[in-house]
Amino acid sequence: MSDIQFIERNGKREYAIVPIEIFERLVKASADIGGIALYDKAKAVDDGSRIPGEVTHTILEGTHPIKAWRTYRKLTQQALAEKAGISKPFLSQIEGRKRVGTIAVLTALSRALDVPVNLLAE
């Protein structure tokens, strides 16, 4: 850091002249810190109602919301069916849009996936 030059006024350092490579690293670090601060702020006020982009994009591409959330939570159909207390074939039919789950089934699935039930209904 001996390449840094200082300009003084009244005996106190007032300005620093730094090589461009140091300046660019400082700019990047500052942006990173700003991004981290924004993320931390968003996490602090998160009420759990935000939908991850991965889930949103999958649903917009045509995937059933239950399957999108199940995939996001890294659950197999068998694991989710067991957690929700339904059969795997029934879950498969719901995800394949061959059957519609009752409110009781959707509620059980929402609990198993830890998401509000309204995010699972189409």
Buried (B, 14 or more C-beta within 10 A) or exposed (E): EEEEEEEEEEEEEEEEEBEEEEEEEEEEEEEEEEEEEEEEEEEEEEEEEEBEEEBEEBBEEEBBBBBBBBBBBEBEBEBBBBBBEBEBEBBBBBBEEEBEBEEEBBBBBBEBBEBEBEBBEE
